[in-house]
Amino acid sequence: MADRLEHFVVVAERETGFWIGIPAATGITVARDEWMKLNESDPEHFQLVSLSLDAHLPPQLGLDEKVVQVVIEQAVFVLWSDEVLQ
C-alpha cells in the first residue's frame, strides 16, 4: 500500500450516504498513517476508499492468465450536504 494517498473532497447526502457529485481532486497528497488516525477519530468525514482491480495479463507475457490484484486507495474528505447549507 502507498505511503501517500491522493486527496479528494466529495459532498454526500447524510440520509443515504450517497455522493451527490463526483469526488474533486485537491491536487495534494496526504500521509496514509496520518489519514488513518484522522479516520479513527472522525470516520464520518475522513474516509478511505479502496478500489480493487483484478487484471488478467496478456498471454504474450508468458504468465498463462495469472491474476494481478491492484488496490488503489484514495483519501476522501466527505462534506455532508447539510453542512454545506449552513
C-alpha positions in Angstrom: 0.0 0.0 0.0 1.1 3.5 -0.8 2.6 5.7 2.0 0.9 8.7 0.4 -2.7 9.0 -0.9 -4.3 11.3 -3.4 -6.8 13.6 -1.6 -10.3 14.1 -2.8 -13.3 16.1 -1.5 -16.9 15.0 -2.1 -20.4 16.2 -1.0 -22.7 13.5 0.2 -26.3 13.2 1.4 -26.4 12.4 5.1 -29.6 10.4 5.0 -28.5 7.9 2.3 -24.7 8.3 2.4 -24.7 8.7 -1.4 -22.3 11.0 -3.1 -24.1 13.9 -4.7 -21.3 14.7 -7.1 -18.0 13.4 -8.4 -15.1 13.5 -5.9 -12.9 16.5 -6.7 -9.2 16.1 -6.6 -7.5 18.6 -4.4 -4.1 18.2 -6.0 -2.4 17.3 -2.7 -1.4 14.0 -1.2 -1.7 13.0 2.5 0.3 10.5 4.5 -1.7 7.3 4.8 -0.9 6.7 8.5 -2.0 10.3 9.4 -5.2 9.9 7.4 -5.9 6.6 9.2 -5.5 8.4 12.6 -8.0 11.1 11.4 -10.3 8.3 10.2 -10.2 6.7 13.7 -11.2 10.0 15.3 -13.8 11.1 12.7 -14.8 8.3 10.3 -17.8 10.3 9.2 -15.6 12.8 7.4 -12.2 11.2 6.9 -12.8 8.2 4.7 -10.5 5.8 2.8 -11.9 4.4 -0.4 -10.2 1.3 -1.8 -10.7 0.2 -5.4 -9.7 -3.3 -6.3 -8.9 -4.0 -10.0 -8.3 -7.6 -11.0 -6.5 -7.6 -14.3 -5.7 -10.6 -16.4 -2.2 -10.2 -18.0 -1.9 -10.7 -21.8 -0.9 -14.2 -22.7 2.1 -12.9 -24.7 3.8 -12.2 -21.4 4.0 -16.0 -20.8 2.3 -15.9 -17.4 -0.7 -18.0 -18.6 -3.5 -15.8 -17.2 -2.2 -15.2 -13.8 -4.3 -12.7 -12.0 -2.7 -9.5 -10.7 -4.7 -7.7 -8.0 -4.2 -3.9 -8.0 -5.6 -2.0 -5.0 -5.9 1.8 -5.3 -6.6 3.7 -2.1 -7.8 7.3 -2.0 -8.2 9.7 0.9 -11.7 11.2 0.7 -13.0 14.0 2.9 -16.8 13.9 3.0 -18.6 17.1 3.3 -22.3 16.4 4.2 -24.9 18.3 2.3 -26.5 19.7 5.5 -23.1 21.1 6.4 -22.8 22.8 3.0 -26.1 24.6 3.6 -25.1 26.0 7.0 
